[in-house]
Amino acid sequence: MTAVCSAVKKLRPAFPVGVQVLAANNHTALAIALASRLDFIRAEGFVFSHVADEGLMNACAGELLRYRKHIGAEHVQIFTDIKKKHSAHALTADVCIAETARAAEFFLSDGVVITGPSTGVHTNPQELNDVMQSVQIPVLIGSGVTHNNVEDYLQANALIIGSHFKIGGRWENSVDPDRVKRFMEKIHKLRN
């Protein structure tokens, strides 16, 4: 992962580049980011534990922030999933997404990522509104943005797009340059 991330950063040194290591491997992601001179990581399980397809994911905010300081990576931003996809949130059913976002902000997240229930499934636009009104940190959309619904997410600070850019809109396929081009043309049109 470090070799790949270093190569990507070398290709586009001026672009913000980050990494996520799945199954809440946030310490590893920070070490990779530091070694590769990346700008951010995407972290799972930062606040409020949840049950994911990998098992119980415990909250790690304090531990992760102490580790970031210990390794001298305080310049690496941590964007944190809240109420993340592929997870059950029965443990925190009494905590709404806006409160979860406020908790992430309180525990010094550099930005929050909200998602739909699974890969490629759209994020609830009302949840985006609720979170945007609740925090002062960046809010990113982490799943389900497509050419057909991008207007619903323009108020977000960033969009993470994977599946939609793949052949047939399937995460496991190769990138489809025509889909990317069409999407970016629409974004350009919407901005002007």
Sequence and secondary structure as in RCSB ss.txt:
>XXXX:A:sequence
MTAVCSAVKKLRPAFPVGVQVLAANNHTALAIALASRLDFIRAEGFVFSHVADEGLMNACAGELLRYRKHIGAEH
VQIFTDIKKKHSAHALTADVCIAETARAAEFFLSDGVVITGPSTGVHTNPQELNDVMQSVQIPVLIGSGVTHNNV
EDYLQANALIIGSHFKIGGRWENSVDPDRVKRFMEKIHKLRN
>XXXX:A:secstr
 HHHHHHHHHHSTTS  EE  TTT HHHHHHHHHHHT SEEEESSSSS EEETTEEE   HHHHHHHHHHTT TT
SEEEEESS SSEE GGGTTS HHHHHHHHHHTT SEEEE  SSTT    HHHHHHHHTT SS EEE S   TTTG
GGGTTSSEE   GGGBGGG TTS B HHHHHHHHHHHHHHH 
